[in-house]
Amino acid sequence: METIRQNTVKTRKPHHCWGCAEEYPTGTTMDVVVSKDMGKLESTYFCDICESVLSHWNSSERSDGIGYGELKENDPRWEDTKNELRSA
Ligand SMILES: [Zn+2]
């Protein structure tokens, strides 16, 4: 899989975050990663919590890839980060 681009958008419809599997409503600021897989373009959405957790990962952790919802399930920093961001 090859990453084509990554940018920050304000969503125009509800999207599930790939990292935590939470649904975020229209108008949420999310990161979109567009990648090419077997000639098909795929868009993956990440919320601010997951982006923040991912920023602590090193490149070898990232290159292993993330399954749907795994960031929240497997990384104890997710809940901490959520509390931090949402209490601000
Ligand atoms: Zn998320």
PDB file of the backbone (N, CA, C, O) and the ligand in Angstrom, with CONECT records:
HET     ZN  A 101       1
ATOM      1  N   MET A   1       0.842  -1.195   0.000  1.00  0.00           N
ATOM      2  CA  MET A   1       0.000   0.000   0.000  1.00  0.00           C
ATOM      3  C   MET A   1       0.877   1.244   0.000  1.00  0.00           C
ATOM      4  O   MET A   1       1.901   1.304   0.681  1.00  0.00           O
ATOM      5  N   GLU A   2       0.458   2.226  -0.770  1.00  0.00           N
ATOM      6  CA  GLU A   2       1.280   3.419  -0.988  1.00  0.00           C
ATOM      7  C   GLU A   2       0.468   4.644  -0.583  1.00  0.00           C
ATOM      8  O   GLU A   2      -0.675   4.812  -1.009  1.00  0.00           O
ATOM      9  N   THR A   3       1.067   5.492   0.239  1.00  0.00           N
ATOM     10  CA  THR A   3       0.360   6.695   0.665  1.00  0.00           C
ATOM     11  C   THR A   3       0.495   7.784  -0.390  1.00  0.00           C
ATOM     12  O   THR A   3       1.607   8.142  -0.779  1.00  0.00           O
ATOM     13  N   ILE A   4      -0.621   8.304  -0.846  1.00  0.00           N
ATOM     14  CA  ILE A   4      -0.623   9.330  -1.875  1.00  0.00           C
ATOM     15  C   ILE A   4      -0.547  10.717  -1.237  1.00  0.00           C
ATOM     16  O   ILE A   4       0.285  11.541  -1.615  1.00  0.00           O
ATOM     17  N   ARG A   5      -1.410  10.958  -0.283  1.00  0.00           N
ATOM     18  CA  ARG A   5      -1.349  12.236   0.407  1.00  0.00           C
ATOM     19  C   ARG A   5      -2.071  12.149   1.749  1.00  0.00           C
ATOM     20  O   ARG A   5      -2.842  11.229   2.023  1.00  0.00           O
ATOM     21  N   GLN A   6      -1.782  13.148   2.561  1.00  0.00           N
ATOM     22  CA  GLN A   6      -2.410  13.227   3.874  1.00  0.00           C
ATOM     23  C   GLN A   6      -2.768  14.678   4.112  1.00  0.00           C
ATOM     24  O   GLN A   6      -1.910  15.552   3.989  1.00  0.00           O
ATOM     25  N   ASN A   7      -4.001  14.951   4.446  1.00  0.00           N
ATOM     26  CA  ASN A   7      -4.346  16.328   4.786  1.00  0.00           C
ATOM     27  C   ASN A   7      -5.445  16.399   5.834  1.00  0.00           C
ATOM     28  O   ASN A   7      -6.098  15.406   6.157  1.00  0.00           O
ATOM     29  N   THR A   8      -5.622  17.588   6.343  1.00  0.00           N
ATOM     30  CA  THR A   8      -6.610  17.814   7.389  1.00  0.00           C
ATOM     31  C   THR A   8      -7.857  18.414   6.758  1.00  0.00           C
ATOM     32  O   THR A   8      -7.774  19.372   5.989  1.00  0.00           O
ATOM     33  N   VAL A   9      -8.990  17.856   7.080  1.00  0.00           N
ATOM     34  CA  VAL A   9     -10.240  18.350   6.509  1.00  0.00           C
ATOM     35  C   VAL A   9     -11.293  18.540   7.595  1.00  0.00           C
ATOM     36  O   VAL A   9     -11.202  17.992   8.694  1.00  0.00           O
ATOM     37  N   LYS A  10     -12.297  19.341   7.239  1.00  0.00           N
ATOM     38  CA  LYS A  10     -13.499  19.408   8.043  1.00  0.00           C
ATOM     39  C   LYS A  10     -14.479  18.482   7.344  1.00  0.00           C
ATOM     40  O   LYS A  10     -14.806  18.700   6.177  1.00  0.00           O
ATOM     41  N   THR A  11     -14.951  17.459   8.032  1.00  0.00           N
ATOM     42  CA  THR A  11     -15.746  16.438   7.351  1.00  0.00           C
ATOM     43  C   THR A  11     -17.087  16.987   6.863  1.00  0.00           C
ATOM     44  O   THR A  11     -17.707  17.824   7.520  1.00  0.00           O
ATOM     45  N   ARG A  12     -17.520  16.501   5.699  1.00  0.00           N
ATOM     46  CA  ARG A  12     -18.795  16.922   5.126  1.00  0.00           C
ATOM     47  C   ARG A  12     -19.885  15.888   5.350  1.00  0.00           C
ATOM     48  O   ARG A  12     -21.040  16.101   4.982  1.00  0.00           O
ATOM     49  N   LYS A  13     -19.515  14.777   5.951  1.00  0.00           N
ATOM     50  CA  LYS A  13     -20.492  13.787   6.396  1.00  0.00           C
ATOM     51  C   LYS A  13     -19.860  13.019   7.553  1.00  0.00           C
ATOM     52  O   LYS A  13     -18.647  13.084   7.750  1.00  0.00           O
ATOM     53  N   PRO A  14     -20.668  12.298   8.314  1.00  0.00           N
ATOM     54  CA  PRO A  14     -20.080  11.565   9.449  1.00  0.00           C
ATOM     55  C   PRO A  14     -19.088  10.514   8.979  1.00  0.00           C
ATOM     56  O   PRO A  14     -19.310   9.854   7.965  1.00  0.00           O
ATOM     57  N   HIS A  15     -17.998  10.359   9.714  1.00  0.00           N
ATOM     58  CA  HIS A  15     -16.997   9.354   9.380  1.00  0.00           C
ATOM     59  C   HIS A  15     -16.568   8.600  10.631  1.00  0.00           C
ATOM     60  O   HIS A  15     -16.523   9.153  11.730  1.00  0.00           O
ATOM     61  N   HIS A  16     -16.256   7.337  10.434  1.00  0.00           N
ATOM     62  CA  HIS A  16     -15.648   6.575  11.518  1.00  0.00           C
ATOM     63  C   HIS A  16     -14.141   6.767  11.449  1.00  0.00           C
ATOM     64  O   HIS A  16     -13.545   6.731  10.373  1.00  0.00           O
ATOM     65  N   CYS A  17     -13.545   6.969  12.595  1.00  0.00           N
ATOM     66  CA  CYS A  17     -12.094   7.058  12.659  1.00  0.00           C
ATOM     67  C   CYS A  17     -11.523   5.643  12.554  1.00  0.00           C
ATOM     68  O   CYS A  17     -12.002   4.712  13.201  1.00  0.00           O
ATOM     69  N   TRP A  18     -10.490   5.506  11.727  1.00  0.00           N
ATOM     70  CA  TRP A  18      -9.892   4.178  11.554  1.00  0.00           C
ATOM     71  C   TRP A  18      -9.212   3.697  12.837  1.00  0.00           C
ATOM     72  O   TRP A  18      -9.263   2.513  13.170  1.00  0.00           O
ATOM     73  N   GLY A  19      -8.581   4.619  13.546  1.00  0.00           N
ATOM     74  CA  GLY A  19      -7.797   4.230  14.707  1.00  0.00           C
ATOM     75  C   GLY A  19      -8.613   3.780  15.903  1.00  0.00           C
ATOM     76  O   GLY A  19      -8.214   2.867  16.627  1.00  0.00           O
ATOM     77  N   CYS A  20      -9.773   4.429  16.114  1.00  0.00           N
ATOM     78  CA  CYS A  20     -10.535   4.122  17.330  1.00  0.00           C
ATOM     79  C   CYS A  20     -11.937   3.607  17.043  1.00  0.00           C
ATOM     80  O   CYS A  20     -12.646   3.194  17.961  1.00  0.00           O
ATOM     81  N   ALA A  21     -12.345   3.628  15.767  1.00  0.00           N
ATOM     82  CA  ALA A  21     -13.663   3.127  15.364  1.00  0.00           C
ATOM     83  C   ALA A  21     -14.825   3.944  15.916  1.00  0.00           C
ATOM     84  O   ALA A  21     -15.974   3.501  15.887  1.00  0.00           O
ATOM     85  N   GLU A  22     -14.521   5.140  16.421  1.00  0.00           N
ATOM     86  CA  GLU A  22     -15.588   6.014  16.904  1.00  0.00           C
ATOM     87  C   GLU A  22     -16.164   6.769  15.710  1.00  0.00           C
ATOM     88  O   GLU A  22     -15.456   7.072  14.750  1.00  0.00           O
ATOM     89  N   GLU A  23     -17.464   7.069  15.787  1.00  0.00           N
ATOM     90  CA  GLU A  23     -18.055   7.867  14.722  1.00  0.00           C
ATOM     91  C   GLU A  23     -18.031   9.340  15.102  1.00  0.00           C
ATOM     92  O   GLU A  23     -18.413   9.720  16.208  1.00  0.00           O
ATOM     93  N   TYR A  24     -17.570  10.166  14.154  1.00  0.00           N
ATOM     94  CA  TYR A  24     -17.519  11.597  14.380  1.00  0.00           C
ATOM     95  C   TYR A  24     -18.479  12.297  13.441  1.00  0.00           C
ATOM     96  O   TYR A  24     -18.557  11.951  12.262  1.00  0.00           O
ATOM     97  N   PRO A  25     -19.217  13.285  13.951  1.00  0.00           N
ATOM     98  CA  PRO A  25     -20.250  13.939  13.135  1.00  0.00           C
ATOM     99  C   PRO A  25     -19.678  14.880  12.072  1.00  0.00           C
ATOM    100  O   PRO A  25     -18.488  15.195  12.077  1.00  0.00           O
ATOM    101  N   THR A  26     -20.543  15.318  11.169  1.00  0.00           N
ATOM    102  CA  THR A  26     -20.195  16.302  10.151  1.00  0.00           C
ATOM    103  C   THR A  26     -19.581  17.541  10.799  1.00  0.00           C
ATOM    104  O   THR A  26     -20.043  18.001  11.843  1.00  0.00           O
ATOM    105  N   GLY A  27     -18.531  18.075  10.164  1.00  0.00           N
ATOM    106  CA  GLY A  27     -17.924  19.298  10.680  1.00  0.00           C
ATOM    107  C   GLY A  27     -16.779  19.062  11.643  1.00  0.00           C
ATOM    108  O   GLY A  27     -16.208  20.013  12.177  1.00  0.00           O
ATOM    109  N   THR A  28     -16.431  17.776  11.876  1.00  0.00           N
ATOM    110  CA  THR A  28     -15.293  17.458  12.738  1.00  0.00           C
ATOM    111  C   THR A  28     -13.996  17.609  11.932  1.00  0.00           C
ATOM    112  O   THR A  28     -13.936  17.228  10.764  1.00  0.00           O
ATOM    113  N   THR A  29     -12.978  18.160  12.558  1.00  0.00           N
ATOM    114  CA  THR A  29     -11.681  18.242  11.894  1.00  0.00           C
ATOM    115  C   THR A  29     -10.972  16.901  12.039  1.00  0.00           C
ATOM    116  O   THR A  29     -10.698  16.447  13.150  1.00  0.00           O
ATOM    117  N   MET A  30     -10.679  16.274  10.905  1.00  0.00           N
ATOM    118  CA  MET A  30     -10.027  14.965  10.919  1.00  0.00           C
ATOM    119  C   MET A  30      -8.879  14.949   9.908  1.00  0.00           C
ATOM    120  O   MET A  30      -8.813  15.784   9.006  1.00  0.00           O
ATOM    121  N   ASP A  31      -7.992  13.994  10.077  1.00  0.00           N
ATOM    122  CA  ASP A  31      -6.917  13.798   9.113  1.00  0.00           C
ATOM    123  C   ASP A  31      -7.326  12.716   8.122  1.00  0.00           C
ATOM    124  O   ASP A  31      -7.804  11.653   8.519  1.00  0.00           O
ATOM    125  N   VAL A  32      -7.142  12.979   6.866  1.00  0.00           N
ATOM    126  CA  VAL A  32      -7.457  11.979   5.845  1.00  0.00           C
ATOM    127  C   VAL A  32      -6.176  11.502   5.192  1.00  0.00           C
ATOM    128  O   VAL A  32      -5.371  12.303   4.716  1.00  0.00           O
ATOM    129  N   VAL A  33      -5.998  10.204   5.174  1.00  0.00           N
ATOM    130  CA  VAL A  33      -4.860   9.628   4.480  1.00  0.00           C
ATOM    131  C   VAL A  33      -5.402   8.922   3.249  1.00  0.00           C
ATOM    132  O   VAL A  33      -6.213   8.002   3.355  1.00  0.00           O
ATOM    133  N   VAL A  34      -4.944   9.361   2.077  1.00  0.00           N
ATOM    134  CA  VAL A  34      -5.362   8.722   0.837  1.00  0.00           C
ATOM    135  C   VAL A  34      -4.246   7.789   0.399  1.00  0.00           C
ATOM    136  O   VAL A  34      -3.098   8.208   0.245  1.00  0.00           O
ATOM    137  N   SER A  35      -4.586   6.535   0.202  1.00  0.00           N
ATOM    138  CA  SER A  35      -3.571   5.573  -0.206  1.00  0.00           C
ATOM    139  C   SER A  35      -4.065   4.762  -1.386  1.00  0.00           C
ATOM    140  O   SER A  35      -5.260   4.710  -1.677  1.00  0.00           O
ATOM    141  N   LYS A  36      -3.128   4.140  -2.048  1.00  0.00           N
ATOM    142  CA  LYS A  36      -3.445   3.350  -3.219  1.00  0.00           C
ATOM    143  C   LYS A  36      -3.163   1.906  -2.882  1.00  0.00           C
ATOM    144  O   LYS A  36      -2.057   1.551  -2.475  1.00  0.00           O
ATOM    145  N   ASP A  37      -4.177   1.076  -3.057  1.00  0.00           N
ATOM    146  CA  ASP A  37      -4.041  -0.329  -2.745  1.00  0.00           C
ATOM    147  C   ASP A  37      -4.575  -1.132  -3.932  1.00  0.00           C
ATOM    148  O   ASP A  37      -5.763  -1.049  -4.242  1.00  0.00           O
ATOM    149  N   MET A  38      -3.740  -1.886  -4.583  1.00  0.00           N
ATOM    150  CA  MET A  38      -4.108  -2.664  -5.769  1.00  0.00           C
ATOM    151  C   MET A  38      -4.827  -1.787  -6.801  1.00  0.00           C
ATOM    152  O   MET A  38      -5.844  -2.183  -7.370  1.00  0.00           O
ATOM    153  N   GLY A  39      -4.280  -0.594  -7.028  1.00  0.00           N
ATOM    154  CA  GLY A  39      -4.840   0.283  -8.041  1.00  0.00           C
ATOM    155  C   GLY A  39      -6.098   1.029  -7.629  1.00  0.00           C
ATOM    156  O   GLY A  39      -6.669   1.780  -8.420  1.00  0.00           O
ATOM    157  N   LYS A  40      -6.530   0.819  -6.387  1.00  0.00           N
ATOM    158  CA  LYS A  40      -7.748   1.472  -5.910  1.00  0.00           C
ATOM    159  C   LYS A  40      -7.384   2.528  -4.871  1.00  0.00           C
ATOM    160  O   LYS A  40      -6.532   2.296  -4.013  1.00  0.00           O
ATOM    161  N   LEU A  41      -8.037   3.693  -4.955  1.00  0.00           N
ATOM    162  CA  LEU A  41      -7.772   4.731  -3.960  1.00  0.00           C
ATOM    163  C   LEU A  41      -8.651   4.520  -2.740  1.00  0.00           C
ATOM    164  O   LEU A  41      -9.855   4.289  -2.846  1.00  0.00           O
ATOM    165  N   GLU A  42      -8.022   4.605  -1.591  1.00  0.00           N
ATOM    166  CA  GLU A  42      -8.752   4.440  -0.333  1.00  0.00           C
ATOM    167  C   GLU A  42      -8.527   5.659   0.538  1.00  0.00           C
ATOM    168  O   GLU A  42      -7.405   6.156   0.632  1.00  0.00           O
ATOM    169  N   SER A  43      -9.574   6.143   1.173  1.00  0.00           N
ATOM    170  CA  SER A  43      -9.425   7.247   2.122  1.00  0.00           C
ATOM    171  C   SER A  43      -9.634   6.721   3.527  1.00  0.00           C
ATOM    172  O   SER A  43     -10.630   6.058   3.817  1.00  0.00           O
ATOM    173  N   THR A  44      -8.689   7.023   4.389  1.00  0.00           N
ATOM    174  CA  THR A  44      -8.794   6.603   5.777  1.00  0.00           C
ATOM    175  C   THR A  44      -8.827   7.840   6.660  1.00  0.00           C
ATOM    176  O   THR A  44      -7.999   8.739   6.513  1.00  0.00           O
ATOM    177  N   TYR A  45      -9.782   7.884   7.573  1.00  0.00           N
ATOM    178  CA  TYR A  45      -9.937   9.052   8.438  1.00  0.00           C
ATOM    179  C   TYR A  45      -9.374   8.767   9.822  1.00  0.00           C
ATOM    180  O   TYR A  45      -9.531   7.673  10.366  1.00  0.00           O
ATOM    181  N   PHE A  46      -8.713   9.783  10.380  1.00  0.00           N
ATOM    182  CA  PHE A  46      -8.205   9.684  11.750  1.00  0.00           C
ATOM    183  C   PHE A  46      -8.642  10.907  12.542  1.00  0.00           C
ATOM    184  O   PHE A  46      -8.581  12.030  12.042  1.00  0.00           O
ATOM    185  N   CYS A  47      -9.085  10.690  13.783  1.00  0.00           N
ATOM    186  CA  CYS A  47      -9.492  11.815  14.625  1.00  0.00           C
ATOM    187  C   CYS A  47      -8.271  12.446  15.297  1.00  0.00           C
ATOM    188  O   CYS A  47      -7.166  11.909  15.226  1.00  0.00           O
ATOM    189  N   ASP A  48      -8.486  13.594  15.950  1.00  0.00           N
ATOM    190  CA  ASP A  48      -7.369  14.291  16.591  1.00  0.00           C
ATOM    191  C   ASP A  48      -6.730  13.464  17.710  1.00  0.00           C
ATOM    192  O   ASP A  48      -5.527  13.567  17.950  1.00  0.00           O
ATOM    193  N   ILE A  49      -7.530  12.649  18.387  1.00  0.00           N
ATOM    194  CA  ILE A  49      -6.979  11.815  19.473  1.00  0.00           C
ATOM    195  C   ILE A  49      -5.995  10.795  18.887  1.00  0.00           C
ATOM    196  O   ILE A  49      -4.878  10.639  19.379  1.00  0.00           O
ATOM    197  N   CYS A  50      -6.430  10.114  17.838  1.00  0.00           N
ATOM    198  CA  CYS A  50      -5.573   9.103  17.226  1.00  0.00           C
ATOM    199  C   CYS A  50      -4.322   9.728  16.611  1.00  0.00           C
ATOM    200  O   CYS A  50      -3.234   9.156  16.689  1.00  0.00           O
ATOM    201  N   GLU A  51      -4.477  10.896  16.005  1.00  0.00           N
ATOM    202  CA  GLU A  51      -3.317  11.586  15.438  1.00  0.00           C
ATOM    203  C   GLU A  51      -2.284  11.866  16.523  1.00  0.00           C
ATOM    204  O   GLU A  51      -1.082  11.688  16.327  1.00  0.00           O
ATOM    205  N   SER A  52      -2.780  12.301  17.652  1.00  0.00           N
ATOM    206  CA  SER A  52      -1.901  12.633  18.758  1.00  0.00           C
ATOM    207  C   SER A  52      -1.202  11.382  19.307  1.00  0.00           C
ATOM    208  O   SER A  52      -0.008  11.415  19.608  1.00  0.00           O
ATOM    209  N   VAL A  53      -1.949  10.287  19.436  1.00  0.00           N
ATOM    210  CA  VAL A  53      -1.358   9.030  19.906  1.00  0.00           C
ATOM    211  C   VAL A  53      -0.314   8.540  18.896  1.00  0.00           C
ATOM    212  O   VAL A  53       0.769   8.095  19.273  1.00  0.00           O
ATOM    213  N   LEU A  54      -0.661   8.631  17.608  1.00  0.00           N
ATOM    214  CA  LEU A  54       0.261   8.177  16.560  1.00  0.00           C
ATOM    215  C   LEU A  54       1.563   8.964  16.544  1.00  0.00           C
ATOM    216  O   LEU A  54       2.612   8.438  16.173  1.00  0.00           O
ATOM    217  N   SER A  55       1.487  10.224  16.948  1.00  0.00           N
ATOM    218  CA  SER A  55       2.698  11.042  16.926  1.00  0.00           C
ATOM    219  C   SER A  55       3.738  10.526  17.919  1.00  0.00           C
ATOM    220  O   SER A  55       4.914  10.878  17.823  1.00  0.00           O
ATOM    221  N   HIS A  56       3.308   9.686  18.880  1.00  0.00           N
ATOM    222  CA  HIS A  56       4.252   9.085  19.838  1.00  0.00           C
ATOM    223  C   HIS A  56       4.852   7.787  19.321  1.00  0.00           C
ATOM    224  O   HIS A  56       5.809   7.264  19.892  1.00  0.00           O
ATOM    225  N   TRP A  57       4.287   7.276  18.243  1.00  0.00           N
ATOM    226  CA  TRP A  57       4.779   6.000  17.722  1.00  0.00           C
ATOM    227  C   TRP A  57       6.050   6.230  16.925  1.00  0.00           C
ATOM    228  O   TRP A  57       6.216   7.275  16.296  1.00  0.00           O
ATOM    229  N   ASN A  58       6.941   5.258  16.952  1.00  0.00           N
ATOM    230  CA  ASN A  58       8.096   5.358  16.071  1.00  0.00           C
ATOM    231  C   ASN A  58       7.767   4.721  14.718  1.00  0.00           C
ATOM    232  O   ASN A  58       6.727   4.084  14.551  1.00  0.00           O
ATOM    233  N   SER A  59       8.665   4.907  13.772  1.00  0.00           N
ATOM    234  CA  SER A  59       8.316   4.521  12.402  1.00  0.00           C
ATOM    235  C   SER A  59       8.151   3.015  12.232  1.00  0.00           C
ATOM    236  O   SER A  59       7.397   2.578  11.362  1.00  0.00           O
ATOM    237  N   SER A  60       8.839   2.211  13.042  1.00  0.00           N
ATOM    238  CA  SER A  60       8.682   0.767  12.873  1.00  0.00           C
ATOM    239  C   SER A  60       7.317   0.319  13.401  1.00  0.00           C
ATOM    240  O   SER A  60       6.713  -0.604  12.854  1.00  0.00           O
ATOM    241  N   GLU A  61       6.829   0.974  14.469  1.00  0.00           N
ATOM    242  CA  GLU A  61       5.486   0.668  14.955  1.00  0.00           C
ATOM    243  C   GLU A  61       4.451   1.033  13.889  1.00  0.00           C
ATOM    244  O   GLU A  61       3.503   0.290  13.635  1.00  0.00           O
ATOM    245  N   ARG A  62       4.666   2.213  13.268  1.00  0.00           N
ATOM    246  CA  ARG A  62       3.735   2.667  12.247  1.00  0.00           C
ATOM    247  C   ARG A  62       3.730   1.772  11.024  1.00  0.00           C
ATOM    248  O   ARG A  62       2.687   1.528  10.418  1.00  0.00           O
ATOM    249  N   SER A  63       4.934   1.276  10.661  1.00  0.00           N
ATOM    250  CA  SER A  63       5.008   0.511   9.419  1.00  0.00           C
ATOM    251  C   SER A  63       4.334  -0.848   9.549  1.00  0.00           C
ATOM    252  O   SER A  63       4.018  -1.479   8.540  1.00  0.00           O
ATOM    253  N   ASP A  64       4.112  -1.304  10.773  1.00  0.00           N
ATOM    254  CA  ASP A  64       3.373  -2.544  10.962  1.00  0.00           C
ATOM    255  C   ASP A  64       1.905  -2.389  10.582  1.00  0.00           C
ATOM    256  O   ASP A  64       1.196  -3.368  10.350  1.00  0.00           O
ATOM    257  N   GLY A  65       1.469  -1.131  10.523  1.00  0.00           N
ATOM    258  CA  GLY A  65       0.084  -0.883  10.164  1.00  0.00           C
ATOM    259  C   GLY A  65      -0.847  -0.991  11.349  1.00  0.00           C
ATOM    260  O   GLY A  65      -0.493  -1.545  12.390  1.00  0.00           O
ATOM    261  N   ILE A  66      -2.024  -0.463  11.182  1.00  0.00           N
ATOM    262  CA  ILE A  66      -3.003  -0.443  12.263  1.00  0.00           C
ATOM    263  C   ILE A  66      -4.296  -1.057  11.755  1.00  0.00           C
ATOM    264  O   ILE A  66      -4.789  -0.698  10.686  1.00  0.00           O
ATOM    265  N   GLY A  67      -4.826  -1.963  12.512  1.00  0.00           N
ATOM    266  CA  GLY A  67      -6.133  -2.514  12.159  1.00  0.00           C
ATOM    267  C   GLY A  67      -7.228  -1.575  12.631  1.00  0.00           C
ATOM    268  O   GLY A  67      -6.990  -0.703  13.466  1.00  0.00           O
ATOM    269  N   TYR A  68      -8.417  -1.753  12.099  1.00  0.00           N
ATOM    270  CA  TYR A  68      -9.546  -0.893  12.453  1.00  0.00           C
ATOM    271  C   TYR A  68      -9.821  -0.930  13.961  1.00  0.00           C
ATOM    272  O   TYR A  68     -10.064  -1.993  14.530  1.00  0.00           O
ATOM    273  N   GLY A  69      -9.778   0.240  14.595  1.00  0.00           N
ATOM    274  CA  GLY A  69     -10.075   0.335  16.020  1.00  0.00           C
ATOM    275  C   GLY A  69      -8.937  -0.059  16.936  1.00  0.00           C
ATOM    276  O   GLY A  69      -9.073   0.018  18.157  1.00  0.00           O
ATOM    277  N   GLU A  70      -7.818  -0.478  16.373  1.00  0.00           N
ATOM    278  CA  GLU A  70      -6.734  -1.018  17.192  1.00  0.00           C
ATOM    279  C   GLU A  70      -5.972   0.002  18.019  1.00  0.00           C
ATOM    280  O   GLU A  70      -5.394  -0.317  19.058  1.00  0.00           O
ATOM    281  N   LEU A  71      -5.985   1.229  17.535  1.00  0.00           N
ATOM    282  CA  LEU A  71      -5.240   2.258  18.249  1.00  0.00           C
ATOM    283  C   LEU A  71      -5.826   2.462  19.650  1.00  0.00           C
ATOM    284  O   LEU A  71      -5.100   2.595  20.635  1.00  0.00           O
ATOM    285  N   LYS A  72      -7.142   2.481  19.703  1.00  0.00           N
ATOM    286  CA  LYS A  72      -7.822   2.650  20.986  1.00  0.00           C
ATOM    287  C   LYS A  72      -7.705   1.387  21.828  1.00  0.00           C
ATOM    288  O   LYS A  72      -7.490   1.454  23.038  1.00  0.00           O
ATOM    289  N   GLU A  73      -7.851   0.227  21.175  1.00  0.00           N
ATOM    290  CA  GLU A  73      -7.813  -1.046  21.881  1.00  0.00           C
ATOM    291  C   GLU A  73      -6.439  -1.366  22.454  1.00  0.00           C
ATOM    292  O   GLU A  73      -6.326  -1.873  23.570  1.00  0.00           O
ATOM    293  N   ASN A  74      -5.402  -1.069  21.686  1.00  0.00           N
ATOM    294  CA  ASN A  74      -4.065  -1.549  22.051  1.00  0.00           C
ATOM    295  C   ASN A  74      -3.165  -0.530  22.727  1.00  0.00           C
ATOM    296  O   ASN A  74      -2.164  -0.899  23.342  1.00  0.00           O
ATOM    297  N   ASP A  75      -3.507   0.744  22.621  1.00  0.00           N
ATOM    298  CA  ASP A  75      -2.605   1.741  23.175  1.00  0.00           C
ATOM    299  C   ASP A  75      -3.246   2.447  24.375  1.00  0.00           C
ATOM    300  O   ASP A  75      -4.222   3.181  24.221  1.00  0.00           O
ATOM    301  N   PRO A  76      -2.690   2.221  25.563  1.00  0.00           N
ATOM    302  CA  PRO A  76      -3.276   2.820  26.764  1.00  0.00           C
ATOM    303  C   PRO A  76      -3.226   4.344  26.753  1.00  0.00           C
ATOM    304  O   PRO A  76      -3.924   5.003  27.524  1.00  0.00           O
ATOM    305  N   ARG A  77      -2.388   4.901  25.865  1.00  0.00           N
ATOM    306  CA  ARG A  77      -2.306   6.364  25.799  1.00  0.00           C
ATOM    307  C   ARG A  77      -3.559   6.980  25.201  1.00  0.00           C
ATOM    308  O   ARG A  77      -3.791   8.181  25.336  1.00  0.00           O
ATOM    309  N   TRP A  78      -4.370   6.156  24.536  1.00  0.00           N
ATOM    310  CA  TRP A  78      -5.541   6.705  23.849  1.00  0.00           C
ATOM    311  C   TRP A  78      -6.492   7.397  24.827  1.00  0.00           C
ATOM    312  O   TRP A  78      -6.893   8.540  24.606  1.00  0.00           O
ATOM    313  N   GLU A  79      -6.853   6.693  25.916  1.00  0.00           N
ATOM    314  CA  GLU A  79      -7.780   7.264  26.890  1.00  0.00           C
ATOM    315  C   GLU A  79      -7.201   8.510  27.556  1.00  0.00           C
ATOM    316  O   GLU A  79      -7.901   9.498  27.779  1.00  0.00           O
ATOM    317  N   ASP A  80      -5.902   8.442  27.870  1.00  0.00           N
ATOM    318  CA  ASP A  80      -5.231   9.599  28.479  1.00  0.00           C
ATOM    319  C   ASP A  80      -5.286  10.796  27.554  1.00  0.00           C
ATOM    320  O   ASP A  80      -5.571  11.917  27.974  1.00  0.00           O
ATOM    321  N   THR A  81      -5.005  10.533  26.276  1.00  0.00           N
ATOM    322  CA  THR A  81      -4.991  11.611  25.291  1.00  0.00           C
ATOM    323  C   THR A  81      -6.391  12.187  25.131  1.00  0.00           C
ATOM    324  O   THR A  81      -6.562  13.399  24.997  1.00  0.00           O
ATOM    325  N   LYS A  82      -7.377  11.322  25.146  1.00  0.00           N
ATOM    326  CA  LYS A  82      -8.760  11.794  25.024  1.00  0.00           C
ATOM    327  C   LYS A  82      -9.103  12.731  26.184  1.00  0.00           C
ATOM    328  O   LYS A  82      -9.668  13.806  25.981  1.00  0.00           O
ATOM    329  N   ASN A  83      -8.756  12.309  27.398  1.00  0.00           N
ATOM    330  CA  ASN A  83      -9.033  13.134  28.569  1.00  0.00           C
ATOM    331  C   ASN A  83      -8.336  14.479  28.470  1.00  0.00           C
ATOM    332  O   ASN A  83      -8.895  15.520  28.816  1.00  0.00           O
ATOM    333  N   GLU A  84      -7.096  14.432  27.986  1.00  0.00           N
ATOM    334  CA  GLU A  84      -6.312  15.648  27.838  1.00  0.00           C
ATOM    335  C   GLU A  84      -6.950  16.622  26.841  1.00  0.00           C
ATOM    336  O   GLU A  84      -7.127  17.807  27.123  1.00  0.00           O
ATOM    337  N   LEU A  85      -7.290  16.079  25.664  1.00  0.00           N
ATOM    338  CA  LEU A  85      -7.825  16.930  24.592  1.00  0.00           C
ATOM    339  C   LEU A  85      -9.237  17.420  24.889  1.00  0.00           C
ATOM    340  O   LEU A  85      -9.582  18.561  24.583  1.00  0.00           O
ATOM    341  N   ARG A  86     -10.048  16.558  25.484  1.00  0.00           N
ATOM    342  CA  ARG A  86     -11.453  16.904  25.688  1.00  0.00           C
ATOM    343  C   ARG A  86     -11.680  17.763  26.919  1.00  0.00           C
ATOM    344  O   ARG A  86     -12.717  18.414  27.040  1.00  0.00           O
ATOM    345  N   SER A  87     -10.731  17.770  27.821  1.00  0.00           N
ATOM    346  CA  SER A  87     -10.923  18.590  29.025  1.00  0.00           C
ATOM    347  C   SER A  87     -10.421  19.999  28.802  1.00  0.00           C
ATOM    348  O   SER A  87     -10.665  20.889  29.616  1.00  0.00           O
ATOM    349  N   ALA A  88      -9.704  20.206  27.672  1.00  0.00           N
ATOM    350  CA  ALA A  88      -9.120  21.533  27.410  1.00  0.00           C
ATOM    351  C   ALA A  88     -10.207  22.541  27.050  1.00  0.00           C
ATOM    352  O   ALA A  88      -9.907  23.708  26.798  1.00  0.00           O
TER     353      ALA A  88
HETATM  354 ZN    ZN A 101      -9.712   8.061  16.460  1.00  0.00          ZN2+
END
